[in-house]
Amino acid sequence: MNPELFLNELFNVAVKKAHPDDGLLTSLSALPKRINGKTVILGAGKAAAAMASIAENYFEGNVSGVVVTPYNHGCATNTIEVVEAAHPVPDDAGQVVARRMLAIVKELTADDRVIFLVSGGGSSLLVLPTEGIELSEKQAINKSLLRSGASIDEINCVRKKLSQIKGGRLALNCAPAEVHTFAISDVPGDSPSVIASGPTVPDDTSVENALEILTRYNIQVSDAVLSNLETQKTNQLDWSLLPEKNSFTIVSTPQMSLDAAAEYALSKGITPIILGDLEGESREVAKVHAGITRQIVKYNQPCSVPCVIISGGETTVTVKGQGRGGRNAEFLLALTLDLQGEKGVSAIACDTDGIDGSEDNAGAIMLAETYSDALDKQINPRTYLENNDGYTFFEQLNALVFTSPTRTNVNDFRAILIQA
């Protein structure tokens, strides 16, 4: 078996399962196609445009709306406007469309409904800072959190507290219209309040949580931000004012993609081992994967070869160097260094959205000969890891994976193939 072809196909299977084409229409069919009032389709995330193109063809009658997606993630739609904005650090385009969404929903009546289509990336794309806080400061806080090694739950906790639209605030503005949210999950545990910071879901975090996160990661904020957070302690949102009909349906999850990849592996005679959604520093997660790999190679535990270790989730990188590369390149570089060319072992690590961090690649591939090839070319993997420069390391070995934006996102996909 060609390990590179197999790993690429495994990744493609996982991405296909995550795409809204696979399950959104089935989920939408639980709702009537037509109502007496207006159907307003809104959305935010890497899959928002793809989801909107499906939804607009299902609903009938007075249908309109707008969705926001990252630059180069748009696709053709008929009645729904697609706006592109910056990710992972927000820009003014996201702020403008967030204001438009709030203005649209405030005009709705009890005869109307909002269809909210959300996926990973929505937190950055749908940005509208609370009163008294400038977008520039929200951008700085967001950038600092991304570089700090904070988890997505922690980052989104802070984002919700500094937003006029996240953390259930969009749904509050929609009342009395009904709200139906359809989500592609990119977070471990698939918590509705964490996916894109839950614009239509009551905020289950506190101001104290946000302040503790900012302190723990040494994130510097202005007096205006601190004052705003203190005010929120006494002026809490009234969740009884949410729309009476406010449903939330998850269309795709990371586990569904892992299961699809496992099924494909079995069809090829390869035993899958699913580790599930994982969090933590990329290089530390790589050490765990390397340890499991060596146990299989040496002792056929927990299973015999040929087999493939599969995992997902969202790791983090505490950036200390000046190199290029997202968390998947960092993971794979650390794995390469740990395994040092273990015979019969190859691996892939990619983001299912097709973008590893903010680079132009989805991730990279490691083959059994990658480590020795690097040393032959005097490319020291440890030096590149210390500089957080996984992109350049794999670029020099022609081992980067490019897919272009996939218009979906269930976060990372990692697979380690072990053959005799």
N, C-alpha and C positions, 0 to 999 in steps of 0.2 A: 504494500500500500504506500502510495506517495503521501507522506505526512503533511506537506504543505497544501496539497489539493484538498485533503480530508479536513484539515483545520479551517481552511477558508470556507468550505461548503458547510461545515458545522456552524460557523458564525452566520453565514447567509440564512440558514434555516432558522436560527434564533431571531434574526432581524425580521424575517418574513412573518413569523408568528406574532411579533410585536406590532406589526403595521395595522392601522385602523381598518384596512381592507378586510382583515381577518374576522373582526367581530363587532365593529361599530353598528353596522346596519341591523344585525340581530338584536342588539341592545336597544336601538332606537324604536324597533317595532313594538315595544311595550307601550309606546305613546300613540295617541291618535294622530293621523297625518294632518288633519285639519281641525281648527277650532274657530269659534266665532270671532275672537280677537286676533291680535297680531302674534306671530311667532318670531321672536328676535333671537338670532343665533350670534353668540359671542364666543370668543375663545382666546387662549393664550398658551404658547408652548411650541416645541419643535415639531409636533404633529398637528398643530392647529389648522394649517391650511389644508392638509390632506383630510382631516376630519371634517372640515367645513364643506369640502367638495362632495363628500358623501352625504352629509346631513341635509344640504340644500336640495338634493335630489330626492330625498325621502319626504320632506314636509311639503304641504300644499297650502294654497291660500295666500294670505298676506305674510310673506317671508322676507326678512331683511336682516342685516347685521354686519359685524366687522370682527375680524380676528387678527391677532398679532403673532408673528413668528420670526425667528432669527433671519438675518440677511441670507439670501440664497436658499431659503427653505420654502418659498412660496410655490404655489401651483395654480393652474387655471381654475377659476370659479365663475359662476354666472351671476348670482344675486348677492353673494357675500363678498364684501371688500376685504382684501388681504393686505395688511400693513406689515412691513418688515422693520425690525428694530435690533438693537445690539444685545448680545449675550456673550459671556456671562456678566459683564459689567454693563449696566443699563445706560441708555442715552435718552435724549429728549424725544425721539420718535415714540418710545415706549410711554413716556409721560403724556404726550399729546393724545395717544389712543386711549389711555386709561381715563383721561378726562372725558373723552367722547363717550366711552362706555357708561360712565356714571350719568352723564347728561341724558343718554338714551333711556336708561332704565328708570330714571326719575319721572319720566312722562308716561309710564305704563299704568294700566288699570287692572282690576281683578279679572277681566276677560282675556288678558294677555298672558303670554308665557315666555320665559327666557330659557334657551337651550345653551348651556355653557360647556364648551369643549376644552378640556384642559389636559396638558401633558407636561413632561419635564421641561424645564427652561422657563416656565411661566412666571416664576418669581422675579427673574431679571427683566423679562419683557414687559410685564404689567407693573410699571413703577409709577407711583404717585405719592411722594413724601407727605407726611402730616404737615399741617400748617406751621409755618415758622422754620421749617427745615428745607434747605436748598438741595436741589438734585445733586450738585457737586459733592456735598457732604455724604449723601446717601451712596454715591458712587465710591467715595473714598472708603467708607465703612465696609461696603460690599467687597471691594478689592482686598482690603486688609483681612477680612474674614476668610476669603478664598485662599490667601497665602498662609494663613495661620495654622492650617491643619484642622480647623473646626469641621464637625460633621454637618451633613445637610440639615438634620433636625435643628442643630444649634444655629446655623446660619439663618434658616427660615424663621426661627423664633424671634430673632432680632428684626428681620425684615418685616414681619407682621406688625410689630410694635411701632414701626416707623412708617406705616403705610395707611393711606386713606381707602384702599381697595382690597388689600389682603386680609387674612384672618377673619373671614365672614362678612367683611364690610360691604362687599359687592352685593351679597344676598340681602343685607339689611336695606340697601338702597333700591332693591327690586320690588319690595313689598308695595302693593298687595298682589302683584303678579306672581304666578307660580314659577318655580325655578327647578330645572332638571339638569344635573351635571353629569357629564360622561367623561371619564378620566382614563388616561393611560398612565399607569403608575411607574415612577422611576425611583421609588424610595423603598428601603428595606421595611418590611411590615405592611406596606401599602396603606398607610394611614391617610385618610382623606384630608386631615388638617395639615399634613406636611406636603402633599403633592401641590407644587406651585404655591405653597404657603396658604392653601385653602381659602380662596376668595369667597366661596359660597358655604363654608363650613365654620361653625363657631370656634373661636380661638381657644384651645385648651392649654395655652401657656400663660405665664404671668409676667408682669413687668419685672418682678424680682428675678425670674429666670433669665430674662434678657440682660439685666444689669450684671448678673453673675457671669454670664458668657463673655460680655465685653471686658470684664475685669480679668477673668481667667486667661484670656488670650491677649491681654494688654492692648486692646483696641482703643485708640484715642478718639474721643468724641467731644463736641463743643458743649458749652453751657446750655445752648438752646436745645440740644438733644436730651441732656440730662433733665432739664426743666420740663420738657415735653413728657418724658417717661414718668416723672414724679406726678404730673397732672393726671396721667392715665390711672394712677393708683386710686384716685378718688372718683374720677369720671369714667366708670366702667360701662361697657356696652350692655344693652338690655337685649338678651337673646330671645325674649318673648316676642319681640317685634319682627322676627324672621317671618318670611312667607309661610302660610299654613301648609302649602305643598312645596317641600324643598327636598328633592330626592338626590341621591348620589349613587351612580353606577360605575363600577370599575370595568373597563372593557378589556384591557390587557395588563398583565403583571410580569415582573421579572421571572417568577416561577414558571409561568406558562412557556416562556422562551427556553428556560433551562430544560423543562420537560420535553419540549419539541426537539432540542438538540440531543437529549438522551435517547429519545426514540429513534432518531436518525442513526446514532452510533450503534444501537442494537441491531438495526437493519444491516449494518456493515460488519457484524460479528465482533463489535468492540463493546466491552462491558463499561457502562457509565457509572461514575461515582459523583453524585450531586452533593456539593457542600453547601449550597444555598446562597442567600444574600449575605455578603460579608462587608464589614466596615473596618476602619483602622488605617494606619499608615501603609501606603502601598508597599514599601520595602519590607515591612514587618509581615504583612499578609503574604508576601512572596516567600518569606522564610518558612511560614507554616506550610504552604504548598510544596516547597522543596523538601521539607521533612516527610510529608506524606508520600511524595514521589520516591524518595530513597527507600522508604519502608517497603513500597511495592517492588522496587527493583531488586532489593536484597532478600526480602522474606516473603514475597507474594501476599502481603497483608496490606489492606483488608481484602484484596482480591488479586487474582493472577492476571498476567498480561496475556493478550492485549487489552488495555483498558484506557479510559480517558477520564480525568478529573475535571469536573465542570463546576464553575461558580460564577456568581453575579454580585450585585450590590454596588456600592459606591465607596471606594477607598479615598483617602486624602493624601495630600503631599504638603508637608511643611517646607516651603520653599526657602532655601538658604543659599543656593547657587544662582548663577546667571544664565543657565542653559535653557534649551527649548524642550518642550515635551509635556504631555499630560500625565494623568495618573496611570494610564495603561502602559505607556512607554516606561514609566518609572518602575512599575511592577515587573515588567518583563526584563528590564535591565538588571534589577535586583535578583530575579530568578536565574538569569544567565550567570551572574556572579556566584550565586549559591551552588548551582548544580555543576558549573565548570565543565560542561560538555558531557554530562552523564549519557552513556551509550543508550540509544534507542528512545531518547526523550526529546520531544519537540513541543512547542506551545504557541498559543495565540492569545493576545490580550487586546481587545478593541472595545470602543464605546458603540453601542447600538445606534446612536444618532449619527454616526459617521464622522464625528469630530472629537478627537481626543483633547480635552481641555479647550484651548483656543487655537489649536494648530489646524493644519489642513488634512491631516491623516486621521484614520479611524483608530489606528494602533499599530501593532507590529507583530512579526512572527519570529520565533526562535527555533532554530533547528539544532540537531545534535552537534553539528559542526560549527555553529555560530561562535562559540567561545574560542575555539582554536583559530578560526578564520580571523577573529578580531586580534588575537595576539600576533598572528603572522603579519598582520598589517600595522602592528604597533599601535593598536587602538586599545587602550587600557580601560576595561569596563568600570573599574573602581573609580578612576578619575572622573569619568562621565557621570557616574551615579552621585558622586560628591557634589557635582556641579548641577544636579537636576537636569541633565542633558541627554535624556533617553532618545529624543528625536534625532539628534545629530549622530549618536552612536549607531542606531539602526539604519539611518539614512546612508551612512558610509558603507554599510553591508548590504545595501539594496533590499532591506527587509521591512520597510514600512508598508502598511496596508492602507490603500486609498479606496474609498467607496463613493465619495461625495455625500452630501446630506441625504439621509434615508427618510426623512420626514416622519420619524417616530423616535421613541426613546424609552427604553426600560433599563437604562444605565449600562454598566460594564458587563462584558462577557469574557470569561477566561476559560481556556481549555488546555489541559496538558495531556498529550497523547504519549502512552508508554507502550513500546513494542519490544519484542524479544531481540 
